[in-house]
Amino acid sequence: MTTLPYRPNAGIALFNVEGRVLIARRLKDDGPEIILPGHDWQMPQGGIDADEEPLAAARRELYEETGVTSARYLGETADWLSYDFPPYHGLPVNLSRFRGQRQKWFAFAFTGPESEIEVTAQRANEEVEFGEWRWERLALLPRLVVPFKRAVYERVAAEFARFAEG
């Protein structure tokens, strides 16, 4: 698996006025992106299409996964961050061609009403990934995600701490 490439991916930390970040609960595994009991929350993220700028991909994924268009750019991680998928022995899926994901993370300030956030609606002919959402303290996120994403979330939390609540 170490010979496979990383999939280019954009991650999104959407902050509310209190400095909390939007997280959503994944509905199911879509191997090799698995979920584990008690670790089924994550921030929006998604693949970067060929010839797509990472920031544009982040805005697109934010809309596709949450319905949010009212967001002001705050910043991004200094580096690309990556994680490897855990061993996967299920049916071949699109992500099976990759070792893991290489991510550029973007921070946005949410500027719309909460009624704009809708994680259970289908958009862009994509399967719905999330069943619910909430605002959470950024520092707690590494404990809520699957273990194979934890190091990335720790880095994102450290770099975006300046946008979080006091």
OpenMM code with the backbone's topology and positions (N, CA, C; nanometers):
from openmm import Vec3, app, unit

residues = "MET THR THR LEU PRO TYR ARG PRO ASN ALA GLY ILE ALA LEU PHE ASN VAL GLU GLY ARG VAL LEU ILE ALA ARG ARG LEU LYS ASP ASP GLY PRO GLU ILE ILE LEU PRO GLY HIS ASP TRP GLN MET PRO GLN GLY GLY ILE ASP ALA ASP GLU GLU PRO LEU ALA ALA ALA ARG ARG GLU LEU TYR GLU GLU THR GLY VAL THR SER ALA ARG TYR LEU GLY GLU THR ALA ASP TRP LEU SER TYR ASP PHE PRO PRO TYR HIS GLY LEU PRO VAL ASN LEU SER ARG PHE ARG GLY GLN ARG GLN LYS TRP PHE ALA PHE ALA PHE THR GLY PRO GLU SER GLU ILE GLU VAL THR ALA GLN ARG ALA ASN GLU GLU VAL GLU PHE GLY GLU TRP ARG TRP GLU ARG LEU ALA LEU LEU PRO ARG LEU VAL VAL PRO PHE LYS ARG ALA VAL TYR GLU ARG VAL ALA ALA GLU PHE ALA ARG PHE ALA GLU GLY".split()
positions = [
    Vec3(0.0819, -0.1194, 0.0000),
    Vec3(0.0000, 0.0000, 0.0000),
    Vec3(0.0864, 0.1260, 0.0000),
    Vec3(0.2098, 0.1172, 0.0491),
    Vec3(0.2947, 0.2353, 0.0561),
    Vec3(0.3384, 0.2850, -0.0809),
    Vec3(0.3160, 0.2068, -0.1859),
    Vec3(0.3514, 0.2520, -0.3206),
    Vec3(0.2383, 0.3311, -0.3853),
    Vec3(0.1211, 0.3280, -0.3262),
    Vec3(0.0080, 0.4022, -0.3810),
    Vec3(0.0237, 0.5513, -0.3525),
    Vec3(-0.0346, 0.6377, -0.4373),
    Vec3(-0.0251, 0.7822, -0.4130),
    Vec3(-0.1260, 0.8275, -0.3066),
    Vec3(-0.1051, 0.9494, -0.2583),
    Vec3(-0.2029, 1.0137, -0.1710),
    Vec3(-0.3048, 1.0875, -0.2570),
    Vec3(-0.4290, 1.0861, -0.2140),
    Vec3(-0.5352, 1.1599, -0.2827),
    Vec3(-0.5321, 1.3051, -0.2361),
    Vec3(-0.5267, 1.4021, -0.3306),
    Vec3(-0.5326, 1.5433, -0.2911),
    Vec3(-0.6705, 1.5741, -0.2308),
    Vec3(-0.6709, 1.6465, -0.1198),
    Vec3(-0.7932, 1.6655, -0.0435),
    Vec3(-0.7900, 1.8015, 0.0250),
    Vec3(-0.9070, 1.8621, 0.0400),
    Vec3(-0.9205, 1.9891, 0.1113),
    Vec3(-1.0027, 1.9648, 0.2374),
    Vec3(-0.9538, 2.0161, 0.3497),
    Vec3(-1.0257, 2.0080, 0.4761),
    Vec3(-1.0718, 2.1461, 0.5175),
    Vec3(-1.1846, 2.1525, 0.5870),
    Vec3(-1.2453, 2.2801, 0.6215),
    Vec3(-1.2760, 2.2890, 0.7703),
    Vec3(-1.2247, 2.3934, 0.8336),
    Vec3(-1.2613, 2.4281, 0.9709),
    Vec3(-1.3483, 2.5528, 0.9611),
    Vec3(-1.4775, 2.5365, 0.9884),
    Vec3(-1.5730, 2.6470, 0.9809),
    Vec3(-1.6021, 2.6947, 1.1231),
    Vec3(-1.5635, 2.8184, 1.1536),
    Vec3(-1.5781, 2.8740, 1.2876),
    Vec3(-1.7007, 2.9626, 1.2988),
    Vec3(-1.7725, 2.9486, 1.4111),
    Vec3(-1.8843, 3.0395, 1.4371),
    Vec3(-1.8329, 3.1605, 1.5142),
    Vec3(-1.9232, 3.2523, 1.5504),
    Vec3(-1.8803, 3.3752, 1.6172),
    Vec3(-1.8240, 3.3493, 1.7563),
    Vec3(-1.8570, 3.2361, 1.8176),
    Vec3(-1.8019, 3.2011, 1.9481),
    Vec3(-1.6664, 3.1311, 1.9369),
    Vec3(-1.6177, 3.1089, 1.8146),
    Vec3(-1.4891, 3.0432, 1.7964),
    Vec3(-1.4958, 2.8918, 1.8032),
    Vec3(-1.6157, 2.8384, 1.7920),
    Vec3(-1.6312, 2.6919, 1.7868),
    Vec3(-1.6348, 2.6503, 1.6403),
    Vec3(-1.6045, 2.5247, 1.6156),
    Vec3(-1.5934, 2.4757, 1.4787),
    Vec3(-1.7026, 2.3724, 1.4503),
    Vec3(-1.7496, 2.3717, 1.3279),
    Vec3(-1.8543, 2.2788, 1.2862),
    Vec3(-1.7960, 2.1397, 1.2672),
    Vec3(-1.8613, 2.0425, 1.3301),
    Vec3(-1.8278, 1.9026, 1.3073),
    Vec3(-1.9560, 1.8293, 1.2724),
    Vec3(-1.9417, 1.7202, 1.2002),
    Vec3(-2.0579, 1.6416, 1.1596),
    Vec3(-2.0308, 1.4943, 1.1863),
    Vec3(-2.1385, 1.4222, 1.2151),
    Vec3(-2.1274, 1.2788, 1.2462),
    Vec3(-2.1457, 1.1987, 1.1176),
    Vec3(-2.0456, 1.1179, 1.0869),
    Vec3(-2.0511, 1.0337, 0.9672),
    Vec3(-2.1579, 0.9271, 0.9828),
    Vec3(-2.2251, 0.8980, 0.8731),
    Vec3(-2.3316, 0.7983, 0.8743),
    Vec3(-2.2804, 0.6556, 0.8637),
    Vec3(-2.1760, 0.6362, 0.7808),
    Vec3(-2.1325, 0.4984, 0.7564),
    Vec3(-1.9899, 0.4970, 0.7055),
    Vec3(-1.9321, 0.3781, 0.7079),
    Vec3(-1.8016, 0.3574, 0.6459),
    Vec3(-1.8187, 0.3651, 0.4945),
    Vec3(-1.7184, 0.4165, 0.4286),
    Vec3(-1.7158, 0.4039, 0.2828),
    Vec3(-1.5771, 0.3593, 0.2407),
    Vec3(-1.5218, 0.2675, 0.3189),
    Vec3(-1.3917, 0.2063, 0.3035),
    Vec3(-1.3065, 0.2621, 0.1908),
    Vec3(-1.1832, 0.2857, 0.2192),
    Vec3(-1.1106, 0.2622, 0.3435),
    Vec3(-1.1273, 0.3740, 0.4470),
    Vec3(-1.2138, 0.4722, 0.4199),
    Vec3(-1.2471, 0.5753, 0.5194),
    Vec3(-1.3484, 0.5170, 0.6158),
    Vec3(-1.3002, 0.4519, 0.7191),
    Vec3(-1.3896, 0.3858, 0.8133),
    Vec3(-1.4250, 0.4790, 0.9289),
    Vec3(-1.5310, 0.4439, 1.0000),
    Vec3(-1.5622, 0.5109, 1.1251),
    Vec3(-1.5584, 0.4062, 1.2359),
    Vec3(-1.5350, 0.4510, 1.3551),
    Vec3(-1.5298, 0.3631, 1.4707),
    Vec3(-1.6220, 0.4186, 1.5783),
    Vec3(-1.6847, 0.3345, 1.6565),
    Vec3(-1.7735, 0.3829, 1.7624),
    Vec3(-1.7026, 0.4839, 1.8530),
    Vec3(-1.7683, 0.5958, 1.8743),
    Vec3(-1.7111, 0.7015, 1.9575),
    Vec3(-1.6150, 0.7929, 1.8851),
    Vec3(-1.5847, 0.7616, 1.7605),
    Vec3(-1.4919, 0.8422, 1.6800),
    Vec3(-1.5529, 0.8695, 1.5426),
    Vec3(-1.6790, 0.9068, 1.5414),
    Vec3(-1.7506, 0.9219, 1.4141),
    Vec3(-1.7783, 1.0670, 1.3762),
    Vec3(-1.7098, 1.1607, 1.4408),
    Vec3(-1.7242, 1.3034, 1.4094),
    Vec3(-1.6035, 1.3499, 1.3296),
    Vec3(-1.6262, 1.4448, 1.2407),
    Vec3(-1.5157, 1.5045, 1.1667),
    Vec3(-1.5595, 1.6373, 1.1097),
    Vec3(-1.4611, 1.7162, 1.0645),
    Vec3(-1.4886, 1.8393, 0.9916),
    Vec3(-1.5082, 1.8031, 0.8452),
    Vec3(-1.5756, 1.8903, 0.7693),
    Vec3(-1.5928, 1.8617, 0.6261),
    Vec3(-1.4578, 1.8501, 0.5556),
    Vec3(-1.4528, 1.7626, 0.4582),
    Vec3(-1.3328, 1.7448, 0.3768),
    Vec3(-1.3729, 1.6755, 0.2479),
    Vec3(-1.2916, 1.6887, 0.1461),
    Vec3(-1.3215, 1.6185, 0.0225),
    Vec3(-1.2122, 1.6348, -0.0799),
    Vec3(-1.2206, 1.5532, -0.1823),
    Vec3(-1.1184, 1.5491, -0.2853),
    Vec3(-1.1079, 1.6762, -0.3662),
    Vec3(-0.9868, 1.7019, -0.4117),
    Vec3(-0.9598, 1.8142, -0.5014),
    Vec3(-0.9584, 1.7586, -0.6424),
    Vec3(-1.0445, 1.8110, -0.7276),
    Vec3(-1.0531, 1.7645, -0.8657),
    Vec3(-0.9297, 1.8079, -0.9453),
    Vec3(-0.9024, 1.7372, -1.0535),
    Vec3(-0.7912, 1.7738, -1.1418),
    Vec3(-0.8109, 1.9179, -1.1888),
    Vec3(-0.7041, 1.9957, -1.1882),
    Vec3(-0.7052, 2.1357, -1.2312),
    Vec3(-0.7906, 2.2264, -1.1426),
    Vec3(-0.8236, 2.1818, -1.0215),
    Vec3(-0.9005, 2.2645, -0.9279),
    Vec3(-0.8044, 2.3221, -0.8238),
    Vec3(-0.8193, 2.4479, -0.7945),
    Vec3(-0.7397, 2.5108, -0.6898),
    Vec3(-0.7872, 2.4605, -0.5539),
    Vec3(-0.6960, 2.4373, -0.4601),
    Vec3(-0.7360, 2.3860, -0.3290),
    Vec3(-0.8404, 2.4724, -0.2571),
    Vec3(-0.8276, 2.6039, -0.2615),
    Vec3(-0.9255, 2.6904, -0.1950),
    Vec3(-1.0632, 2.6761, -0.2598),
    Vec3(-1.0675, 2.6682, -0.3913),
    Vec3(-1.1949, 2.6476, -0.4610),
    Vec3(-1.2548, 2.5124, -0.4231),
    Vec3(-1.1709, 2.4105, -0.4098),
    Vec3(-1.2190, 2.2783, -0.3688),
    Vec3(-1.2756, 2.2839, -0.2275),
    Vec3(-1.2103, 2.3591, -0.1390),
    Vec3(-1.2593, 2.3719, -0.0017),
    Vec3(-1.3976, 2.4374, -0.0001),
    Vec3(-1.4148, 2.5421, -0.0767),
    Vec3(-1.5463, 2.6086, -0.0821),
    Vec3(-1.6520, 2.5145, -0.1409),
    Vec3(-1.6161, 2.4407, -0.2444),
    Vec3(-1.7106, 2.3468, -0.3065),
    Vec3(-1.7487, 2.2372, -0.2085),
    Vec3(-1.6497, 2.1774, -0.1439),
    Vec3(-1.6772, 2.0705, -0.0480),
    Vec3(-1.7588, 2.1210, 0.0706),
    Vec3(-1.7296, 2.2410, 0.1168),
    Vec3(-1.8077, 2.2985, 0.2258),
    Vec3(-1.9550, 2.3058, 0.1866),
    Vec3(-1.9826, 2.3523, 0.0654),
    Vec3(-2.1211, 2.3581, 0.0188),
    Vec3(-2.1809, 2.2179, 0.0026),
    Vec3(-2.1076, 2.1291, -0.0648),
    Vec3(-2.1618, 1.9954, -0.0919),
    Vec3(-2.1938, 1.9191, 0.0353),
    Vec3(-2.1118, 1.9351, 0.1390),
    Vec3(-2.1311, 1.8561, 0.2608),
    Vec3(-2.2165, 1.9244, 0.3666),
    Vec3(-2.2293, 2.0580, 0.3593),
    Vec3(-2.3026, 2.1291, 0.4643),
    Vec3(-2.4089, 2.2255, 0.4137),
    Vec3(-2.4041, 2.2609, 0.2860),
    Vec3(-2.4953, 2.3617, 0.2322),
    Vec3(-2.4476, 2.5038, 0.2549),
    Vec3(-2.3362, 2.5221, 0.3206),
    Vec3(-2.2879, 2.6555, 0.3572),
    Vec3(-2.2203, 2.7246, 0.2396),
    Vec3(-2.2662, 2.8464, 0.2127),
    Vec3(-2.2000, 2.9351, 0.1168),
    Vec3(-2.1578, 3.0660, 0.1839),
    Vec3(-2.2114, 3.0927, 0.3021),
    Vec3(-2.1812, 3.2161, 0.3758),
    Vec3(-2.0587, 3.1933, 0.4638),
    Vec3(-1.9425, 3.2081, 0.4042),
    Vec3(-1.8188, 3.1822, 0.4760),
    Vec3(-1.7095, 3.2753, 0.4258),
    Vec3(-1.6365, 3.3332, 0.5195),
    Vec3(-1.5263, 3.4245, 0.4887),
    Vec3(-1.3941, 3.3534, 0.5179),
    Vec3(-1.3044, 3.3570, 0.4211),
    Vec3(-1.1723, 3.2940, 0.4348),
    Vec3(-1.0947, 3.3589, 0.5485),
    Vec3(-1.0362, 3.2753, 0.6356),
    Vec3(-0.9532, 3.3228, 0.7459),
    Vec3(-0.8060, 3.2885, 0.7283),
    Vec3(-0.7785, 3.1703, 0.6743),
    Vec3(-0.6403, 3.1270, 0.6605),
    Vec3(-0.6334, 2.9808, 0.6231),
    Vec3(-0.5102, 2.9299, 0.6149),
    Vec3(-0.4895, 2.7899, 0.5781),
    Vec3(-0.3647, 2.7365, 0.6463),
    Vec3(-0.3542, 2.6049, 0.6507),
    Vec3(-0.2362, 2.5447, 0.7117),
    Vec3(-0.1129, 2.5789, 0.6295),
    Vec3(-0.0016, 2.5919, 0.6987),
    Vec3(0.1237, 2.6258, 0.6310),
    Vec3(0.1664, 2.5155, 0.5356),
    Vec3(0.1425, 2.3906, 0.5751),
    Vec3(0.1857, 2.2758, 0.4965),
    Vec3(0.0668, 2.1882, 0.4587),
    Vec3(0.0925, 2.1004, 0.3651),
    Vec3(-0.0016, 1.9929, 0.3360),
    Vec3(0.0182, 1.8866, 0.4439),
    Vec3(-0.0910, 1.8301, 0.4908),
    Vec3(-0.0870, 1.7273, 0.5950),
    Vec3(-0.1397, 1.5982, 0.5354),
    Vec3(-0.0899, 1.4850, 0.5821),
    Vec3(-0.1371, 1.3592, 0.5237),
    Vec3(-0.1640, 1.2549, 0.6304),
    Vec3(-0.2501, 1.1621, 0.5951),
    Vec3(-0.2743, 1.0446, 0.6784),
    Vec3(-0.2914, 0.9243, 0.5877),
    Vec3(-0.2525, 0.8086, 0.6401),
    Vec3(-0.2694, 0.6826, 0.5682),
    Vec3(-0.4017, 0.6188, 0.6086),
    Vec3(-0.4648, 0.5536, 0.5142),
    Vec3(-0.5847, 0.4777, 0.5455),
    Vec3(-0.5453, 0.3550, 0.6272),
    Vec3(-0.6351, 0.3090, 0.7133),
    Vec3(-0.6069, 0.1839, 0.7848),
    Vec3(-0.6187, 0.0667, 0.6882),
    Vec3(-0.5690, -0.0506, 0.7248),
    Vec3(-0.5844, -0.1680, 0.6375),
    Vec3(-0.7323, -0.1879, 0.6032),
    Vec3(-0.7580, -0.2167, 0.4772),
    Vec3(-0.8951, -0.2309, 0.4295),
    Vec3(-0.9034, -0.3546, 0.3410),
    Vec3(-0.9989, -0.4404, 0.3699),
    Vec3(-1.0122, -0.5641, 0.2949),
    Vec3(-1.1506, -0.5807, 0.2340),
    Vec3(-1.2247, -0.4714, 0.2247),
    Vec3(-1.3589, -0.4764, 0.1688),
    Vec3(-1.3572, -0.4708, 0.0172),
    Vec3(-1.4738, -0.4491, -0.0394),
    Vec3(-1.4874, -0.4377, -0.1840),
    Vec3(-1.4105, -0.3164, -0.2354),
    Vec3(-1.3523, -0.3244, -0.3526),
    Vec3(-1.2809, -0.2098, -0.4083),
    Vec3(-1.3742, -0.0901, -0.4241),
    Vec3(-1.3255, 0.0265, -0.3826),
    Vec3(-1.3978, 0.1520, -0.3981),
    Vec3(-1.3002, 0.2532, -0.4553),
    Vec3(-1.3510, 0.3695, -0.4922),
    Vec3(-1.2690, 0.4737, -0.5522),
    Vec3(-1.1442, 0.5043, -0.4695),
    Vec3(-1.1584, 0.5118, -0.3376),
    Vec3(-1.0449, 0.5471, -0.2526),
    Vec3(-0.9423, 0.4350, -0.2402),
    Vec3(-0.9756, 0.3135, -0.2834),
    Vec3(-0.8828, 0.2013, -0.2738),
    Vec3(-0.7579, 0.2211, -0.3598),
    Vec3(-0.7626, 0.3164, -0.4519),
    Vec3(-0.6473, 0.3435, -0.5385),
    Vec3(-0.5421, 0.4294, -0.4706),
    Vec3(-0.5719, 0.4709, -0.3441),
    Vec3(-0.4845, 0.5637, -0.2743),
    Vec3(-0.4332, 0.5061, -0.1426),
    Vec3(-0.3160, 0.5515, -0.1051),
    Vec3(-0.2542, 0.5143, 0.0223),
    Vec3(-0.3252, 0.5848, 0.1390),
    Vec3(-0.3709, 0.7056, 0.1120),
    Vec3(-0.4349, 0.7902, 0.2120),
    Vec3(-0.4679, 0.9232, 0.1480),
    Vec3(-0.4768, 1.0261, 0.2304),
    Vec3(-0.5108, 1.1576, 0.1780),
    Vec3(-0.4044, 1.2595, 0.2182),
    Vec3(-0.3736, 1.3474, 0.1247),
    Vec3(-0.2824, 1.4598, 0.1459),
    Vec3(-0.3699, 1.5838, 0.1448),
    Vec3(-0.3753, 1.6539, 0.2580),
    Vec3(-0.4747, 1.7588, 0.2757),
    Vec3(-0.4148, 1.8971, 0.2964),
    Vec3(-0.4810, 1.9950, 0.2371),
    Vec3(-0.4587, 2.1359, 0.2689),
    Vec3(-0.5834, 2.1783, 0.3455),
    Vec3(-0.5648, 2.2349, 0.4644),
    Vec3(-0.6770, 2.2738, 0.5500),
    Vec3(-0.6996, 2.4238, 0.5433),
    Vec3(-0.8276, 2.4614, 0.5405),
    Vec3(-0.8688, 2.6008, 0.5305),
    Vec3(-0.9610, 2.6366, 0.6461),
    Vec3(-0.9405, 2.7557, 0.7007),
    Vec3(-1.0274, 2.8072, 0.8068),
    Vec3(-1.1178, 2.9140, 0.7466),
    Vec3(-1.2464, 2.9042, 0.7808),
    Vec3(-1.3459, 3.0015, 0.7367),
    Vec3(-1.4265, 3.0480, 0.8570),
    Vec3(-1.4737, 3.1713, 0.8512),
    Vec3(-1.5685, 3.2228, 0.9501),
    Vec3(-1.7080, 3.2084, 0.8901),
    Vec3(-1.7987, 3.1471, 0.9638),
    Vec3(-1.9362, 3.1320, 0.9181),
    Vec3(-2.0072, 3.2654, 0.9357),
    Vec3(-2.0659, 3.3172, 0.8276),
    Vec3(-2.1284, 3.4493, 0.8295),
    Vec3(-2.2790, 3.4449, 0.8042),
    Vec3(-2.3357, 3.3270, 0.7975),
    Vec3(-2.4782, 3.3145, 0.7684),
    Vec3(-2.5582, 3.2705, 0.8895),
    Vec3(-2.6883, 3.2511, 0.8689),
    Vec3(-2.7723, 3.1982, 0.9767),
    Vec3(-2.7536, 3.0469, 0.9883),
    Vec3(-2.7705, 2.9931, 1.1082),
    Vec3(-2.7538, 2.8491, 1.1268),
    Vec3(-2.8504, 2.7671, 1.0416),
    Vec3(-2.9622, 2.8261, 1.0012),
    Vec3(-3.0573, 2.7542, 0.9158),
    Vec3(-2.9966, 2.7197, 0.7799),
    Vec3(-2.8869, 2.7829, 0.7441),
    Vec3(-2.8172, 2.7520, 0.6185),
    Vec3(-2.7472, 2.6170, 0.6250),
    Vec3(-2.7128, 2.5720, 0.7438),
    Vec3(-2.6376, 2.4476, 0.7610),
    Vec3(-2.7338, 2.3296, 0.7509),
    Vec3(-2.7098, 2.2452, 0.6525),
    Vec3(-2.7947, 2.1272, 0.6306),
    Vec3(-2.7066, 2.0139, 0.5816),
    Vec3(-2.6659, 1.9272, 0.6735),
    Vec3(-2.5735, 1.8194, 0.6387),
    Vec3(-2.6432, 1.6952, 0.5851),
    Vec3(-2.7750, 1.6875, 0.5952),
    Vec3(-2.8456, 1.5662, 0.5533),
    Vec3(-2.9061, 1.5769, 0.4142),
    Vec3(-2.8847, 1.6880, 0.3450),
    Vec3(-2.9385, 1.7052, 0.2097),
    Vec3(-2.8381, 1.6554, 0.1059),
    Vec3(-2.8899, 1.5966, -0.0011),
    Vec3(-2.8028, 1.5499, -0.1094),
    Vec3(-2.7782, 1.6646, -0.2061),
    Vec3(-2.6511, 1.6850, -0.2414),
    Vec3(-2.6122, 1.7890, -0.3363),
    Vec3(-2.5122, 1.7309, -0.4356),
    Vec3(-2.5122, 1.7845, -0.5547),
    Vec3(-2.4140, 1.7467, -0.6575),
    Vec3(-2.4099, 1.5959, -0.6812),
    Vec3(-2.5236, 1.5304, -0.6721),
    Vec3(-2.5345, 1.3855, -0.6941),
    Vec3(-2.4390, 1.3043, -0.6074),
    Vec3(-2.4010, 1.3591, -0.4932),
    Vec3(-2.3137, 1.2893, -0.3999),
    Vec3(-2.3984, 1.2258, -0.2904),
    Vec3(-2.3518, 1.1127, -0.2395),
    Vec3(-2.4196, 1.0478, -0.1287),
    Vec3(-2.4067, 1.1325, -0.0026),
    Vec3(-2.5113, 1.1370, 0.0776),
    Vec3(-2.5065, 1.2092, 0.2037),
    Vec3(-2.4100, 1.1365, 0.2978),
    Vec3(-2.3154, 1.2103, 0.3551),
    Vec3(-2.2142, 1.1504, 0.4420),
    Vec3(-2.2457, 1.1644, 0.5900),
    Vec3(-2.3260, 1.2668, 0.6251),
    Vec3(-2.3446, 1.3007, 0.7652),
    Vec3(-2.4912, 1.2943, 0.8060),
    Vec3(-2.5139, 1.2646, 0.9343),
    Vec3(-2.6499, 1.2563, 0.9860),
    Vec3(-2.6868, 1.3704, 1.0784),
    Vec3(-2.5868, 1.4377, 1.1343),
    Vec3(-2.6121, 1.5502, 1.2238),
    Vec3(-2.4858, 1.6336, 1.2347),
    Vec3(-2.4994, 1.7523, 1.2931),
    Vec3(-2.3852, 1.8409, 1.3107),
    Vec3(-2.3984, 1.9152, 1.4432),
    Vec3(-2.2866, 1.9751, 1.4849),
    Vec3(-2.2870, 2.0610, 1.6031),
    Vec3(-2.1621, 2.1493, 1.6012),
    Vec3(-2.1612, 2.2490, 1.6872),
    Vec3(-2.0432, 2.3320, 1.7082),
    Vec3(-1.9643, 2.2709, 1.8233),
    Vec3(-1.8320, 2.2653, 1.8091),
    Vec3(-1.7485, 2.2024, 1.9111),
    Vec3(-1.6205, 2.2830, 1.9303),
    Vec3(-1.5604, 2.2687, 2.0458),
    Vec3(-1.4307, 2.3309, 2.0730),
    Vec3(-1.3241, 2.2635, 1.9868),
    Vec3(-1.2460, 2.3437, 1.9188),
    Vec3(-1.1427, 2.2928, 1.8286),
    Vec3(-1.0462, 2.1989, 1.9004),
    Vec3(-1.0081, 2.2322, 2.0210),
    Vec3(-0.9105, 2.1511, 2.0946),
    Vec3(-0.9611, 2.0097, 2.1235),
    Vec3(-1.0927, 1.9882, 2.1238),
    Vec3(-1.1480, 1.8552, 2.1515),
    Vec3(-1.1537, 1.7648, 2.0289),
    Vec3(-1.1422, 1.8206, 1.9107),
    Vec3(-1.1624, 1.7428, 1.7889),
    Vec3(-1.0716, 1.6215, 1.7737),
    Vec3(-0.9424, 1.6293, 1.8085),
    Vec3(-0.8596, 1.5091, 1.7908),
    Vec3(-0.9117, 1.3865, 1.8652),
    Vec3(-0.9865, 1.4054, 1.9721),
    Vec3(-1.0410, 1.2916, 2.0467),
    Vec3(-1.1692, 1.2362, 1.9844),
    Vec3(-1.2298, 1.3120, 1.8923),
    Vec3(-1.3583, 1.2726, 1.8353),
    Vec3(-1.3469, 1.2031, 1.7003),
    Vec3(-1.2308, 1.2154, 1.6352),
    Vec3(-1.2125, 1.1570, 1.5021),
    Vec3(-1.1527, 1.0175, 1.5126),
    Vec3(-1.1581, 0.9450, 1.4017),
    Vec3(-1.0958, 0.8129, 1.3981),
    Vec3(-0.9454, 0.8277, 1.4238),
    Vec3(-0.8854, 0.7307, 1.4911),
    Vec3(-0.7440, 0.7430, 1.5294),
    Vec3(-0.6484, 0.7709, 1.4131),
    Vec3(-0.6754, 0.7197, 1.2934),
    Vec3(-0.5799, 0.7412, 1.1845),
    Vec3(-0.5793, 0.8850, 1.1337),
    Vec3(-0.6771, 0.9685, 1.1752),
    Vec3(-0.6788, 1.1108, 1.1390),
    Vec3(-0.6327, 1.1996, 1.2543),
    Vec3(-0.6089, 1.1419, 1.3697),
    Vec3(-0.5832, 1.2200, 1.4912),
    Vec3(-0.4636, 1.3142, 1.4781),
    Vec3(-0.3519, 1.2691, 1.4243),
    Vec3(-0.2326, 1.3549, 1.4134),
    Vec3(-0.2598, 1.4762, 1.3251),
    Vec3(-0.3362, 1.4572, 1.2171),
    Vec3(-0.3721, 1.5702, 1.1306),
    Vec3(-0.4589, 1.6693, 1.2080),
    Vec3(-0.5561, 1.6193, 1.2824),
    Vec3(-0.6442, 1.7077, 1.3591),
    Vec3(-0.5670, 1.7817, 1.4691),
    Vec3(-0.4676, 1.7192, 1.5256),
    Vec3(-0.3843, 1.7881, 1.6250),
    Vec3(-0.3094, 1.9038, 1.5613),
    Vec3(-0.2565, 1.8824, 1.4419),
    Vec3(-0.1862, 1.9901, 1.3706),
    Vec3(-0.2815, 2.1028, 1.3315),
    Vec3(-0.4001, 2.0670, 1.2816),
    Vec3(-0.4993, 2.1676, 1.2434),
    Vec3(-0.5407, 2.2472, 1.3673),
    Vec3(-0.5654, 2.1795, 1.4779),
    Vec3(-0.6039, 2.2480, 1.6015),
    Vec3(-0.4948, 2.3452, 1.6466),
    Vec3(-0.3697, 2.3047, 1.6359),
    Vec3(-0.2592, 2.3923, 1.6764),
    Vec3(-0.2492, 2.5138, 1.5842),
    Vec3(-0.2585, 2.4919, 1.4536),
    Vec3(-0.2430, 2.6027, 1.3594),
    Vec3(-0.3628, 2.6976, 1.3585),
    Vec3(-0.4819, 2.6450, 1.3844),
    Vec3(-0.6017, 2.7287, 1.3797),
    Vec3(-0.6479, 2.7749, 1.5178),
    Vec3(-0.5675, 2.7503, 1.6206),
    Vec3(-0.6052, 2.7916, 1.7566),
    Vec3(-0.6340, 2.9412, 1.7638),
    Vec3(-0.5677, 3.0204, 1.6825),
    Vec3(-0.5892, 3.1648, 1.6848),
    Vec3(-0.7292, 3.2058, 1.6416),
    Vec3(-0.8022, 3.1174, 1.5739),
    Vec3(-0.9395, 3.1457, 1.5313),
    Vec3(-1.0426, 3.0934, 1.6303),
    Vec3(-0.9975, 3.0103, 1.7244),
    Vec3(-1.0878, 2.9442, 1.8182),
    Vec3(-1.1204, 3.0337, 1.9368),
    Vec3(-1.2200, 2.9886, 2.0137),
    Vec3(-1.2585, 3.0648, 2.1330),
    Vec3(-1.1435, 3.0715, 2.2316),
    Vec3(-1.1538, 3.1650, 2.3224),
    Vec3(-1.0476, 3.1869, 2.4197),
    Vec3(-1.0427, 3.0878, 2.5303),
] * unit.nanometer
topology = app.Topology()
chain = topology.addChain("A")
for resn in residues:
    res = topology.addResidue(resn, chain)
    for name in ("N", "CA", "C"):
        topology.addAtom(name, app.Element.getBySymbol(name[0]), res)
